[in-house]
Amino acid sequence: MKLIVKNEGELLDYLYNNLDIPKKRIKQYLTHGSIYVNNSRVKQYNYKLFPGMNIVIDTDSKNKKSLPFDIVFEDDNIIVVNKPSGLLTISTSKEKERTLFHIVREYLVSKDKNSKVFIVHRLDKDTSGIVILAKNEKIKKQLQDNWNEYVSLREYVAIVHGHLKKKDDRIVQMLSETKTNLVYVSKKDDAKEAITNYKVIKENEDYSLVNINIETGRKNQIRVAFSSLGNPILGDKKYSNIKDGLNRLYLHANRLKIYYPIIKKDILFEVANPSEFKKIME
């Protein structure tokens, strides 16, 4: 079954409103990976649709390749994914392990041997959440060159140790970096400003769940900000002396709003909080 998207919307609602299929059945198709948007398997109910996209419902899709993590959005120019914690965005001179870049490149090449992929921005290895990759050098350069002007929202969610004295605050710090790649609050002339806004949205006996919006994109700035307050992020082995025994960093990039020059309008990308976050805050 094929159809072409005629107006903006979210995948589940769009299919329900345009097909004579029960919503429960559509959810089953999504769960089992039987729905493709622009030739990419999609499982997200709220996947963003735009006019001209192609949707295919294929009930015999068990053997088709898919990524080991969710695609948030994909068209001919970009692919937006939900990166898991513990995965490098791209290798460095010191780290040659398997990366998000390699996994996405292999996935795209499996569909088209001439495919290319370029990193637009990065997340820390230990941070999960939204990452945009470009499929051609032109859009990569356009997004990178105008990143600060195009991005209007960079939102994260984190769980920190203890209870914050201020439940809503704007943290302004000057940051420097050591030769061993440790970022710290600094008074050096070449230190860079980092601005981190947060709001506590839930507390339990031991931890606080916070919503974070950054105005700058400095390396490790969120981790340093909460560590300096005495409330380090759970699972942070780099900026915390608390041994909490957790196997991931509880920091997740859950919302990113960016002007997309291809369609000449803003797109808000959103992903759900990892299930581990909910368990900790129960």
SULSULGI-V540330 format. One record per residue. N is the residue number from 1. RES is the residue in one letter. SS is DSSP state (H for helix, E for strand, C for the rest). PSI is psi as a letter, one per 20 degrees, with the letter a starting at -180 (none if undefined). D_FIRST is the distance of its C-alpha to the first C-alpha in Angstrom with 2 decimals. Layout:
# SULSULGI-V540330
n=N res=RES ss=SS psi=PSI d_first=D_FIRST
n=N res=RES ss=SS psi=PSI d_first=D_FIRST
This chain:
# SULSULGI-V540330
n=1 res=M ss=C psi=p d_first=0.00
n=2 res=K ss=E psi=q d_first=3.80
n=3 res=L ss=E psi=q d_first=7.04
n=4 res=I ss=E psi=p d_first=10.68
n=5 res=V ss=C psi=p d_first=13.17
n=6 res=K ss=C psi=h d_first=15.99
n=7 res=N ss=C psi=q d_first=18.46
n=8 res=E ss=C psi=q d_first=19.74
n=9 res=G ss=E psi=a d_first=19.04
n=10 res=E ss=E psi=q d_first=18.27
n=11 res=L ss=H psi=g d_first=14.85
n=12 res=L ss=H psi=g d_first=15.23
n=13 res=D ss=H psi=h d_first=16.84
n=14 res=Y ss=H psi=g d_first=14.53
n=15 res=L ss=H psi=g d_first=11.42
n=16 res=Y ss=H psi=h d_first=13.87
n=17 res=N ss=H psi=i d_first=15.28
n=18 res=N ss=H psi=i d_first=12.30
n=19 res=L ss=C psi=q d_first=10.12
n=20 res=D ss=C psi=m d_first=11.87
n=21 res=I ss=C psi=p d_first=11.64
n=22 res=P ss=C psi=q d_first=14.99
n=23 res=K ss=H psi=h d_first=15.92
n=24 res=K ss=H psi=g d_first=17.16
n=25 res=R ss=H psi=g d_first=13.88
n=26 res=I ss=H psi=g d_first=12.33
n=27 res=K ss=H psi=h d_first=15.57
n=28 res=Q ss=H psi=g d_first=15.21
n=29 res=Y ss=H psi=g d_first=11.92
n=30 res=L ss=H psi=g d_first=13.94
n=31 res=T ss=H psi=h d_first=17.04
n=32 res=H ss=C psi=j d_first=15.73
n=33 res=G ss=C psi=k d_first=14.28
n=34 res=S ss=C psi=j d_first=10.65
n=35 res=I ss=E psi=p d_first=9.59
n=36 res=Y ss=E psi=p d_first=10.46
n=37 res=V ss=E psi=p d_first=12.04
n=38 res=N ss=C psi=l d_first=13.54
n=39 res=N ss=C psi=j d_first=13.08
n=40 res=S ss=E psi=p d_first=14.99
n=41 res=R ss=E psi=p d_first=14.33
n=42 res=V ss=C psi=p d_first=15.16
n=43 res=K ss=C psi=i d_first=16.67
n=44 res=Q ss=C psi=p d_first=18.62
n=45 res=Y ss=C psi=h d_first=18.11
n=46 res=N ss=C psi=k d_first=20.02
n=47 res=Y ss=C psi=p d_first=18.52
n=48 res=K ss=E psi=p d_first=19.53
n=49 res=L ss=E psi=q d_first=17.17
n=50 res=F ss=C psi=q d_first=18.60
n=51 res=P ss=C psi=p d_first=17.79
n=52 res=G ss=C psi=i d_first=16.13
n=53 res=M ss=C psi=q d_first=14.18
n=54 res=N ss=E psi=p d_first=10.71
n=55 res=I ss=E psi=p d_first=8.22
n=56 res=V ss=E psi=p d_first=5.66
n=57 res=I ss=E psi=o d_first=5.19
n=58 res=D ss=C psi=o d_first=6.90
n=59 res=T ss=C psi=i d_first=9.31
n=60 res=D ss=C psi=m d_first=11.56
n=61 res=S ss=C psi=j d_first=12.71
n=62 res=K ss=C psi=h d_first=16.34
n=63 res=N ss=C psi=j d_first=18.02
n=64 res=K ss=C psi=q d_first=16.69
n=65 res=K ss=C psi=q d_first=19.39
n=66 res=S ss=C psi=r d_first=19.65
n=67 res=L ss=C psi=q d_first=22.66
n=68 res=P ss=C psi=j d_first=25.07
n=69 res=F ss=C psi=r d_first=24.91
n=70 res=D ss=C psi=q d_first=22.54
n=71 res=I ss=E psi=p d_first=21.14
n=72 res=V ss=E psi=h d_first=22.04
n=73 res=F ss=E psi=q d_first=20.75
n=74 res=E ss=E psi=p d_first=19.86
n=75 res=D ss=C psi=b d_first=19.70
n=76 res=D ss=C psi=i d_first=21.43
n=77 res=N ss=C psi=h d_first=24.85
n=78 res=I ss=E psi=q d_first=25.04
n=79 res=I ss=E psi=p d_first=23.74
n=80 res=V ss=E psi=p d_first=25.04
n=81 res=V ss=E psi=r d_first=25.48
n=82 res=N ss=E psi=n d_first=27.26
n=83 res=K ss=E psi=p d_first=30.15
n=84 res=P ss=C psi=q d_first=31.77
n=85 res=S ss=C psi=q d_first=35.53
n=86 res=G ss=C psi=j d_first=37.60
n=87 res=L ss=C psi=p d_first=35.58
n=88 res=L ss=E psi=q d_first=37.24
n=89 res=T ss=C psi=g d_first=35.33
n=90 res=I ss=C psi=q d_first=37.06
n=91 res=S ss=C psi=q d_first=40.03
n=92 res=T ss=C psi=a d_first=43.56
n=93 res=S ss=C psi=h d_first=46.69
n=94 res=K ss=C psi=h d_first=47.64
n=95 res=E ss=C psi=o d_first=44.30
n=96 res=K ss=C psi=j d_first=42.27
n=97 res=E ss=C psi=r d_first=39.96
n=98 res=R ss=C psi=p d_first=36.18
n=99 res=T ss=E psi=r d_first=34.70
n=100 res=L ss=H psi=g d_first=31.63
n=101 res=F ss=H psi=g d_first=31.88
n=102 res=H ss=H psi=g d_first=31.86
n=103 res=I ss=H psi=g d_first=28.91
n=104 res=V ss=H psi=h d_first=26.69
n=105 res=R ss=H psi=g d_first=27.98
n=106 res=E ss=H psi=h d_first=27.17
n=107 res=Y ss=H psi=g d_first=23.60
n=108 res=L ss=H psi=g d_first=23.09
n=109 res=V ss=H psi=h d_first=25.02
n=110 res=S ss=H psi=h d_first=22.90
n=111 res=K ss=H psi=h d_first=19.96
n=112 res=D ss=C psi=o d_first=22.35
n=113 res=K ss=C psi=i d_first=25.95
n=114 res=N ss=C psi=j d_first=27.26
n=115 res=S ss=C psi=q d_first=26.07
n=116 res=K ss=C psi=q d_first=28.86
n=117 res=V ss=C psi=q d_first=29.36
n=118 res=F ss=E psi=p d_first=32.26
n=119 res=I ss=E psi=p d_first=33.58
n=120 res=V ss=C psi=g d_first=33.97
n=121 res=H ss=C psi=r d_first=35.80
n=122 res=R ss=C psi=q d_first=36.69
n=123 res=L ss=C psi=q d_first=37.10
n=124 res=D ss=C psi=q d_first=39.90
n=125 res=K ss=C psi=g d_first=39.11
n=126 res=D ss=C psi=i d_first=39.73
n=127 res=T ss=C psi=p d_first=37.77
n=128 res=S ss=E psi=r d_first=34.09
n=129 res=G ss=E psi=b d_first=31.57
n=130 res=I ss=E psi=p d_first=29.94
n=131 res=V ss=E psi=p d_first=30.43
n=132 res=I ss=E psi=p d_first=29.21
n=133 res=L ss=E psi=q d_first=29.03
n=134 res=A ss=E psi=q d_first=28.84
n=135 res=K ss=C psi=i d_first=27.10
n=136 res=N ss=C psi=q d_first=29.88
n=137 res=E ss=H psi=h d_first=33.59
n=138 res=K ss=H psi=g d_first=33.65
n=139 res=I ss=H psi=h d_first=31.56
n=140 res=K ss=H psi=g d_first=33.31
n=141 res=K ss=H psi=g d_first=36.68
n=142 res=Q ss=H psi=g d_first=35.76
n=143 res=L ss=H psi=g d_first=34.67
n=144 res=Q ss=H psi=g d_first=37.63
n=145 res=D ss=H psi=h d_first=40.20
n=146 res=N ss=C psi=k d_first=39.28
n=147 res=W ss=H psi=g d_first=38.26
n=148 res=N ss=H psi=h d_first=40.94
n=149 res=E ss=H psi=h d_first=40.27
n=150 res=Y ss=H psi=h d_first=36.46
n=151 res=V ss=E psi=p d_first=36.29
n=152 res=S ss=E psi=i d_first=37.27
n=153 res=L ss=E psi=p d_first=36.48
n=154 res=R ss=E psi=n d_first=36.84
n=155 res=E ss=E psi=q d_first=36.70
n=156 res=Y ss=E psi=r d_first=37.32
n=157 res=V ss=E psi=q d_first=38.06
n=158 res=A ss=E psi=q d_first=40.82
n=159 res=I ss=E psi=p d_first=42.98
n=160 res=V ss=E psi=q d_first=46.67
n=161 res=H ss=E psi=p d_first=49.75
n=162 res=G ss=C psi=a d_first=51.95
n=163 res=H ss=C psi=p d_first=52.12
n=164 res=L ss=C psi=q d_first=52.37
n=165 res=K ss=C psi=g d_first=55.47
n=166 res=K ss=C psi=p d_first=53.59
n=167 res=K ss=C psi=i d_first=50.33
n=168 res=D ss=E psi=p d_first=49.21
n=169 res=D ss=E psi=r d_first=50.54
n=170 res=R ss=E psi=o d_first=50.25
n=171 res=I ss=E psi=o d_first=51.48
n=172 res=V ss=E psi=p d_first=52.93
n=173 res=Q ss=E psi=q d_first=54.14
n=174 res=M ss=E psi=p d_first=55.32
n=175 res=L ss=E psi=q d_first=53.93
n=176 res=S ss=E psi=r d_first=55.18
n=177 res=E ss=E psi=p d_first=54.15
n=178 res=T ss=C psi=r d_first=56.36
n=179 res=K ss=C psi=i d_first=56.40
n=180 res=T ss=C psi=j d_first=54.65
n=181 res=N ss=C psi=k d_first=51.67
n=182 res=L ss=C psi=p d_first=52.73
n=183 res=V ss=E psi=q d_first=52.24
n=184 res=Y ss=E psi=q d_first=55.03
n=185 res=V ss=E psi=p d_first=56.49
n=186 res=S ss=C psi=q d_first=58.99
n=187 res=K ss=C psi=j d_first=61.69
n=188 res=K ss=C psi=q d_first=61.60
n=189 res=D ss=C psi=h d_first=61.67
n=190 res=D ss=C psi=j d_first=58.45
n=191 res=A ss=C psi=q d_first=56.53
n=192 res=K ss=E psi=q d_first=53.25
n=193 res=E ss=E psi=p d_first=52.38
n=194 res=A ss=E psi=p d_first=49.63
n=195 res=I ss=E psi=p d_first=48.54
n=196 res=T ss=E psi=o d_first=46.69
n=197 res=N ss=E psi=q d_first=46.01
n=198 res=Y ss=E psi=r d_first=45.31
n=199 res=K ss=E psi=p d_first=45.16
n=200 res=V ss=E psi=p d_first=45.57
n=201 res=I ss=E psi=i d_first=42.85
n=202 res=K ss=E psi=q d_first=43.89
n=203 res=E ss=E psi=q d_first=46.82
n=204 res=N ss=C psi=a d_first=47.81
n=205 res=E ss=C psi=h d_first=51.11
n=206 res=D ss=C psi=h d_first=50.61
n=207 res=Y ss=E psi=r d_first=47.85
n=208 res=S ss=E psi=p d_first=46.37
n=209 res=L ss=E psi=p d_first=42.77
n=210 res=V ss=E psi=q d_first=42.85
n=211 res=N ss=E psi=p d_first=40.57
n=212 res=I ss=E psi=p d_first=41.45
n=213 res=N ss=E psi=o d_first=41.05
n=214 res=I ss=E psi=q d_first=42.59
n=215 res=E ss=C psi=i d_first=44.12
n=216 res=T ss=C psi=r d_first=44.83
n=217 res=G ss=C psi=l d_first=43.05
n=218 res=R ss=C psi=q d_first=45.97
n=219 res=K ss=C psi=p d_first=45.66
n=220 res=N ss=C psi=j d_first=45.86
n=221 res=Q ss=H psi=h d_first=47.00
n=222 res=I ss=H psi=g d_first=45.42
n=223 res=R ss=H psi=g d_first=46.84
n=224 res=V ss=H psi=g d_first=50.25
n=225 res=A ss=H psi=g d_first=50.27
n=226 res=F ss=H psi=h d_first=49.89
n=227 res=S ss=H psi=g d_first=52.13
n=228 res=S ss=H psi=h d_first=54.83
n=229 res=L ss=C psi=i d_first=54.64
n=230 res=G ss=C psi=j d_first=55.31
n=231 res=N ss=C psi=m d_first=51.84
n=232 res=P ss=C psi=q d_first=49.96
n=233 res=I ss=E psi=q d_first=46.27
n=234 res=L ss=C psi=p d_first=45.60
n=235 res=G ss=C psi=j d_first=45.18
n=236 res=D ss=C psi=o d_first=46.77
n=237 res=K ss=C psi=i d_first=49.00
n=238 res=K ss=C psi=h d_first=49.95
n=239 res=Y ss=C psi=j d_first=51.28
n=240 res=S ss=C psi=q d_first=52.30
n=241 res=N ss=C psi=j d_first=55.15
n=242 res=I ss=C psi=p d_first=53.64
n=243 res=K ss=C psi=n d_first=52.50
n=244 res=D ss=C psi=i d_first=49.71
n=245 res=G ss=C psi=j d_first=48.26
n=246 res=L ss=C psi=q d_first=44.66
n=247 res=N ss=C psi=j d_first=42.34
n=248 res=R ss=C psi=r d_first=40.50
n=249 res=L ss=C psi=p d_first=41.39
n=250 res=Y ss=C psi=m d_first=40.35
n=251 res=L ss=E psi=p d_first=39.28
n=252 res=H ss=E psi=p d_first=35.69
n=253 res=A ss=E psi=n d_first=34.36
n=254 res=N ss=E psi=i d_first=32.03
n=255 res=R ss=E psi=p d_first=31.73
n=256 res=L ss=E psi=p d_first=31.95
n=257 res=K ss=E psi=p d_first=31.94
n=258 res=I ss=E psi=q d_first=32.13
n=259 res=Y ss=E psi=p d_first=32.21
n=260 res=Y ss=E psi=o d_first=29.44
n=261 res=P ss=C psi=h d_first=30.89
n=262 res=I ss=C psi=g d_first=27.65
n=263 res=I ss=C psi=i d_first=26.55
n=264 res=K ss=C psi=l d_first=30.22
n=265 res=K ss=E psi=r d_first=29.88
n=266 res=D ss=E psi=q d_first=30.28
n=267 res=I ss=E psi=p d_first=27.52
n=268 res=L ss=E psi=o d_first=28.31
n=269 res=F ss=E psi=p d_first=26.86
n=270 res=E ss=E psi=q d_first=27.40
n=271 res=V ss=C psi=q d_first=27.21
n=272 res=A ss=C psi=q d_first=28.53
n=273 res=N ss=C psi=q d_first=31.95
n=274 res=P ss=C psi=q d_first=32.16
n=275 res=S ss=H psi=h d_first=32.82
n=276 res=E ss=H psi=h d_first=36.26
n=277 res=F ss=H psi=g d_first=37.38
n=278 res=K ss=H psi=h d_first=36.84
n=279 res=K ss=H psi=g d_first=38.76
n=280 res=I ss=H psi=h d_first=41.71
n=281 res=M ss=H psi=j d_first=41.99
n=282 res=E ss=C psi=none d_first=41.83
